[in-house]
Amino acid sequence: MKLNSTYRRLWSLAVGVLLTLPYLGSQAQEKRTLSLKEAISLSIQNSKELKLSQTKIDAAMSSVKEAKNAQLPEASVSGSYMRINEPNIYGPLLGGSSSGSGGSSFPKINSVSYALANVSIPVFAGFMIQSQKESARYLAEAARLDAVKDREAVIQNTVNAYSNLYKAQQAVALVKENLRQQEQRVTDFTNLEKNGLVARNDLLKVQLQQSNVDVSLLEAESNLKIASITMDLLLGLPESTELEAVADTYDQGVAANSKGVAEWEQVAMTNRTDAAALQAREKAANAGVKAAKGNYYPSVAITGGYVALDIPKAFGVTNAVNAGVGVKYNVASLWKNSAKVDDAKIQLAQVRVNEEMLQDNIHISINKAYQDYLVNQKKIDMYQKAIDQAEENYKIVKNKQENNLATTTDLLEADVANVQAKLNYAFAKADAMVAYSKLLETAGVLNETGSEGTTTTGTTTTTGK
């Protein structure tokens, strides 16, 4: 009985495993072909950096609302009810003595209640309210512009990651193709060695070459796996998703652009959102200086109130309404407020220095991005010629080797050079696209398609060609 029960449990377990395997296999082997545009769209939707940028915008807008609320009326209501003991009330007006004997006819008081309502409407606060509103608006604009810059950075990171995925795919494909050639060569040399047409040493050389290519394939497949996982994390996809870049993404290349480096630098000065954000922060700092100086002025407000008082068995007060103008001035601000003003001026000076530093950075980064773009464009043409040269060289060496005019080592070296030329060409096409998108990002005109487009800064909108 126990044996039959054990068999039944084992059989149930085996059936459960068999039923689960297809589901697990479908999850683990999920494949997805992804275009560059789709990758950029997904990265923007799932970027944690952009979600953090949005929280900063929300916080800045909350500060704007808070600054606006400062000009709204202040209203307060208070009241109290108190139980008290029986007091001794005396005085000349009551005709009593200090002992309280003359106050025997005064009513017994055991409670007091009152209610107060006050309203204050600010009229003038030394320009502080308006300056704080202005500062908050500029800081909110700066936060929005920072988010645009972060968005461009996310797009550029996606372009880089997609390029790495494409290059890893190309490496695997080329190495696999080369491995098939090596396997065929080993087969051919094995037959030739059996017939005594090649030396044993030559066979060992081609076998060693095949082993080296096997190792290269393992490394290429590992790099492809890492590139795919990196893209999964960047796009917010499950790590089990096996991504495949569109093979012809880089075949069309990058369209030649007639702009010179000086024109690109001018485009950057106009479109860089980080420069516009610093300009907004400078305006906010100027408003901060005005707000700090506002403490030197008095504050004026329209005030109003209502009072109600009730002392049972004694007297009560109702309909006590008051209204007027209140003026407040802190004389101590004449010697205490200078530190706040100096601090605000220092913050303004820091922003202006940052602007100057950014101008230098734009000049350097544009020049570097432009030179990288030119170099990578030229590499494509050079590596295309290198492929033709390597293929022709391989044919010549192969022909010589078959006629005993070149060694097997010469043949293997020519084969490696041929594969390397193809890899270089594939990588150069991807690198050229990355270099161009980096130039666009540096100029502030990188859009969601990974190309040049329309960029909106604080008050300026420009459209790229």
C-alpha positions in Angstrom: 0.0 0.0 0.0 2.8 2.4 0.9 4.6 1.6 -2.3 1.5 2.3 -4.4 1.0 5.6 -2.6 4.6 6.6 -3.3 4.2 5.8 -7.0 1.0 7.8 -7.2 2.7 10.8 -5.6 5.7 10.5 -8.0 3.4 10.2 -10.9 1.4 13.3 -9.9 4.6 15.3 -9.4 5.9 14.2 -12.9 2.6 15.2 -14.5 2.7 18.6 -12.8 6.2 19.3 -13.9 5.4 18.3 -17.5 2.4 20.6 -17.5 4.4 23.5 -16.1 7.4 23.2 -18.4 5.7 24.6 -21.5 4.6 27.7 -19.6 8.0 28.3 -18.1 9.6 27.8 -21.4 7.4 30.3 -23.1 8.2 32.8 -20.3 11.9 32.3 -20.5 12.2 32.3 -24.3 10.1 35.4 -25.0 11.6 37.2 -27.9 10.9 40.7 -29.2 12.1 42.6 -32.2 12.4 46.2 -31.3 13.0 49.3 -33.4 15.0 52.2 -32.2 12.0 54.5 -32.1 10.0 51.9 -30.0 13.0 51.6 -27.6 13.1 55.3 -27.1 9.3 55.5 -26.5 9.5 52.7 -23.9 12.5 54.2 -22.1 10.7 57.5 -21.8 7.5 55.8 -20.5 9.4 53.8 -17.9 12.4 56.0 -17.0 12.8 56.4 -13.2 14.8 59.5 -13.8 11.9 61.2 -15.6 9.5 60.1 -12.9 11.9 61.8 -10.4 12.0 64.9 -12.6 8.2 65.0 -12.6 8.2 65.0 -8.8 10.6 68.0 -8.8 8.2 69.8 -11.2 5.3 69.0 -8.9 7.2 70.3 -5.9 8.1 73.5 -7.7 4.4 74.1 -8.7 3.4 73.5 -5.1 5.9 76.3 -4.1 4.2 78.6 -6.7 0.8 77.9 -5.2 2.2 78.5 -1.7 3.7 81.8 -2.8 0.3 82.9 -4.3 -1.4 82.0 -1.1 0.7 84.5 0.8 -1.4 87.4 -0.8 -4.7 85.8 0.3 -6.5 87.2 3.5 -5.6 85.8 6.9 -8.6 84.8 8.9 -8.7 83.3 12.4 -11.4 82.4 14.8 -10.9 81.6 18.5 -13.0 81.1 21.5 -12.9 79.9 25.1 -15.2 78.8 27.9 -13.8 78.8 31.4 -15.2 77.7 34.8 -14.0 79.8 37.7 -14.4 79.8 41.4 -16.5 82.4 43.3 -14.2 85.5 43.3 -14.0 88.2 45.9 -14.9 91.3 44.0 -14.5 94.7 45.7 -13.6 98.3 45.0 -14.7 101.8 45.5 -17.1 101.7 42.6 -18.9 98.8 44.2 -19.0 100.6 47.6 -17.3 97.6 49.3 -14.2 97.3 51.4 -11.1 95.3 50.8 -12.5 92.4 52.9 -15.2 91.9 50.4 -18.0 92.5 52.9 -19.4 95.4 50.8 -19.6 93.1 47.7 -22.2 90.7 49.1 -24.9 92.1 46.7 -22.7 91.4 43.6 -23.9 88.4 41.5 -22.1 85.1 41.9 -19.9 84.5 38.8 -18.8 81.0 38.0 -18.0 81.0 34.3 -16.7 83.3 31.5 -16.9 82.7 27.7 -15.7 84.7 24.8 -15.2 84.5 21.0 -12.9 86.4 18.6 -12.8 86.6 14.8 -10.0 88.5 13.0 -9.4 89.1 9.3 -6.3 90.7 7.8 -5.8 91.5 4.1 -2.2 92.3 3.2 -1.9 95.5 1.2 1.9 96.1 1.1 4.6 93.9 2.4 7.8 95.6 1.1 7.4 93.9 -2.3 8.1 90.5 -0.6 5.0 88.7 -1.7 5.3 89.7 -5.4 9.0 88.9 -5.4 8.4 85.5 -3.8 5.7 84.7 -6.4 8.1 85.7 -9.2 10.9 83.6 -7.8 8.7 80.5 -7.4 7.5 80.9 -11.0 11.0 81.1 -12.4 12.1 78.1 -10.3 9.1 76.1 -11.6 10.2 77.0 -15.1 13.7 75.9 -14.4 12.5 72.5 -13.0 10.5 72.0 -16.2 13.5 72.8 -18.4 15.6 70.4 -16.3 13.1 67.7 -17.0 13.4 68.4 -20.8 17.2 68.0 -20.4 16.8 64.8 -18.5 14.5 63.5 -21.2 17.2 64.1 -23.8 19.7 62.3 -21.6 17.3 59.3 -21.4 17.0 59.3 -25.2 20.7 59.4 -25.7 21.2 56.5 -23.2 18.7 54.5 -25.1 20.5 55.2 -28.4 23.7 54.0 -26.8 22.2 50.9 -25.3 20.4 50.1 -28.6 23.7 50.5 -30.5 25.4 48.1 -28.0 22.6 45.6 -28.6 23.0 45.9 -32.4 26.8 45.5 -32.2 26.5 42.5 -30.0 24.1 40.9 -32.5 26.4 41.6 -35.4 29.3 40.2 -33.6 27.5 36.9 -32.8 26.3 36.7 -36.5 29.7 37.3 -38.0 31.5 34.9 -35.5 28.9 32.2 -36.2 29.5 32.6 -39.9 33.2 32.4 -39.4 32.9 29.4 -37.2 31.0 27.5 -40.0 33.9 28.4 -42.3 36.4 27.2 -39.7 34.6 23.9 -39.3 34.6 23.3 -43.0 38.3 24.2 -43.2 39.0 21.7 -40.4 37.1 19.0 -42.4 39.0 19.9 -45.6 42.4 19.8 -43.8 41.5 16.5 -42.1 40.9 14.9 -45.5 44.0 16.4 -47.0 46.1 15.3 -44.0 44.8 11.7 -44.4 45.9 11.8 -48.0 49.3 13.2 -47.1 48.7 16.5 -48.9 49.2 18.7 -45.9 51.3 18.4 -42.8 49.9 17.4 -39.4 51.1 20.7 -38.1 48.8 22.6 -40.6 45.8 20.6 -39.4 46.6 21.5 -35.8 46.8 25.2 -36.7 43.3 25.2 -38.3 41.9 23.2 -35.4 43.4 25.7 -33.0 41.8 28.5 -35.0 38.4 26.8 -34.7 38.9 26.6 -30.9 39.7 30.3 -30.8 36.6 31.1 -32.8 34.5 28.9 -30.4 35.8 30.9 -27.5 35.0 34.2 -29.4 31.5 33.0 -30.0 31.0 32.3 -26.3 32.2 35.8 -25.4 30.0 37.4 -28.2 26.9 35.5 -26.9 27.7 36.6 -23.4 28.0 40.2 -24.5 24.7 39.9 -26.3 23.0 38.6 -23.2 24.3 41.5 -21.1 23.3 44.0 -23.8 19.8 42.5 -23.9 19.4 42.6 -20.1 20.6 46.2 -20.0 18.0 47.1 -22.6 15.3 45.2 -20.6 16.1 47.2 -17.5 16.2 50.5 -19.4 12.9 49.9 -21.1 11.1 48.5 -18.0 10.7 45.0 -19.6 11.1 41.6 -17.8 14.7 40.4 -17.8 13.6 37.2 -19.6 12.7 39.2 -22.7 15.2 38.5 -25.4 15.5 41.6 -27.5 16.5 41.8 -31.1 17.5 45.1 -32.8 16.2 45.7 -36.3 19.0 44.5 -38.6 18.8 47.4 -41.1 18.6 50.2 -38.5 22.0 51.6 -39.4 22.1 50.6 -43.1 20.9 54.0 -44.3 23.5 55.8 -42.3 23.4 59.3 -41.0 22.4 62.0 -43.5 25.2 64.5 -44.1 24.6 67.8 -42.5 25.9 71.1 -43.9 26.2 72.8 -40.5 29.7 73.7 -39.4 30.9 73.7 -35.8 30.1 77.4 -35.3 26.5 76.9 -36.5 26.1 73.9 -34.2 27.4 76.0 -31.3 24.9 78.7 -32.1 22.1 76.1 -32.2 23.2 75.0 -28.7 23.2 78.5 -27.3 19.6 78.9 -28.5 18.2 75.5 -27.7 20.1 74.1 -24.7 17.5 73.7 -21.9 20.1 73.7 -19.2 21.2 77.2 -20.3 17.5 78.3 -20.3 17.1 76.8 -16.8 20.1 78.7 -15.5 18.6 81.9 -17.0 15.4 81.2 -15.1 17.3 80.6 -11.9 19.1 83.9 -12.4 15.7 85.7 -12.6 14.6 83.7 -9.5 17.7 84.8 -7.6 17.1 88.4 -8.6 13.6 88.1 -7.2 15.1 86.6 -4.1 17.3 89.7 -3.6 14.2 91.9 -3.9 12.3 89.8 -1.4 15.2 90.0 1.1 15.3 93.8 0.8 11.5 93.8 1.4 12.2 93.4 5.2 13.5 97.0 5.2 10.0 98.3 4.5 6.9 98.3 6.8 4.0 96.0 6.1 0.4 97.4 5.7 -2.8 95.4 6.0 -6.5 96.0 6.2 -7.8 94.5 9.4 -11.2 93.6 10.8 -12.6 91.7 13.7 -15.5 90.7 15.9 -15.6 90.2 19.6 -18.3 88.5 21.8 -18.1 88.2 25.6 -20.4 86.6 28.1 -20.1 86.7 31.9 -23.3 85.1 33.3 -25.2 87.2 35.8 -22.8 90.1 35.3 -22.6 91.5 31.7 -22.1 90.5 28.0 -20.8 92.1 24.9 -22.1 91.4 21.3 -22.0 93.1 18.0 -18.5 94.5 18.7 -17.1 94.9 15.2 -13.9 96.6 14.4 -12.1 97.6 11.1 -9.1 99.6 10.2 -5.6 99.7 8.8 -2.6 98.1 10.5 1.0 99.1 10.0 3.9 97.0 11.3 7.6 97.8 11.1 10.5 95.9 12.6 13.1 98.5 13.4 15.7 95.7 14.1 15.6 94.8 10.4 17.8 97.9 9.8 20.8 96.1 11.2 19.7 92.4 11.1 18.4 92.1 7.5 21.7 92.9 5.8 22.9 89.3 6.2 19.8 88.0 4.4 20.3 90.5 1.6 24.0 89.5 1.3 23.1 85.8 1.2 20.6 86.4 -1.6 23.2 88.4 -3.6 25.7 85.5 -3.1 23.2 83.0 -4.5 22.7 85.3 -7.5 26.5 85.5 -8.1 26.7 81.7 -7.9 24.1 81.3 -10.6 25.9 83.8 -12.9 29.2 82.0 -12.4 27.4 78.7 -13.3 26.1 80.3 -16.5 29.6 81.4 -17.5 30.9 77.8 -16.8 28.1 76.3 -18.8 29.0 78.6 -21.8 32.5 77.2 -21.7 31.2 73.7 -21.4 28.9 74.1 -24.4 31.8 75.4 -26.5 34.0 72.4 -25.6 31.3 69.7 -25.7 30.0 70.9 -29.1 33.5 70.9 -30.6 34.1 67.4 -29.2 30.8 66.0 -30.4 31.3 67.5 -33.8 34.7 66.0 -34.2 33.5 62.6 -33.1 30.7 62.9 -35.6 33.1 63.7 -38.5 35.6 60.9 -37.5 32.9 58.3 -37.3 31.5 59.3 -40.6 34.9 58.9 -42.2 35.4 55.5 -40.5 32.4 54.1 -42.4 34.0 54.8 -45.8 37.4 53.6 -44.6 36.1 50.3 -43.2 34.0 49.7 -46.3 37.2 49.9 -48.3 38.9 47.7 -45.7 36.3 45.0 -46.3 37.0 45.0 -50.0 40.7 44.9 -49.4 40.5 42.1 -46.8 38.3 40.0 -49.0 40.6 40.4 -52.0 43.6 39.7 -49.8 41.9 36.5 -48.4 41.2 35.3 -52.0 44.8 35.8 -53.0 46.3 34.2 -50.0 43.9 31.3 -50.2 44.9 30.7 -53.8 48.6 30.9 -53.0 48.1 28.5 -50.1 46.4 26.0 -52.3 49.3 26.3 -54.7 51.9 26.0 -51.8 53.0 29.6 -52.3 51.7 30.7 -48.9 51.6 29.1 -45.5 48.5 28.0 -43.5 49.4 30.7 -41.0 49.2 33.3 -43.8 45.7 32.0 -44.7 44.5 32.1 -41.1 45.8 35.6 -40.6 44.0 36.8 -43.8 40.8 35.1 -42.5 41.0 36.9 -39.2 41.7 40.2 -40.9 38.6 39.7 -43.1 36.3 39.0 -40.2 37.7 42.0 -38.3 37.1 44.3 -41.2 33.4 43.3 -41.3 33.1 43.8 -37.6 34.7 47.2 -37.8 32.3 48.2 -40.5 29.2 47.1 -38.6 30.4 48.8 -35.4 31.3 52.0 -37.4 27.8 52.4 -38.7 26.3 52.1 -35.2 29.0 54.4 -33.7 28.2 57.0 -36.4 24.5 57.1 -35.4 25.5 57.4 -31.7 27.9 60.2 -32.5 25.3 62.1 -34.4 22.6 61.7 -31.7 25.2 62.9 -29.2 25.8 66.0 -31.3 22.1 66.6 -31.4 21.8 66.2 -27.6 24.8 68.5 -27.0 23.1 71.1 -29.3 19.7 70.6 -27.4 17.7 69.4 -30.5 17.5 65.6 -29.9 13.9 64.5 -30.2 12.0 61.3 -29.4 12.9 59.7 -32.8 16.6 60.0 -32.1 17.0 62.7 -34.8 17.0 66.5 -35.0 13.6 68.1 -34.2 11.8 70.9 -32.5 12.9 72.0 -29.1 11.0 74.5 -26.8 12.9 76.4 -24.1 11.7 79.0 -21.8 10.5 81.6 -24.3 12.2 80.3 -27.5 11.0 77.6 -29.9 13.2 76.5 -32.8 12.8 73.8 -35.4 15.7 71.8 -36.7 16.2 71.0 -40.3 
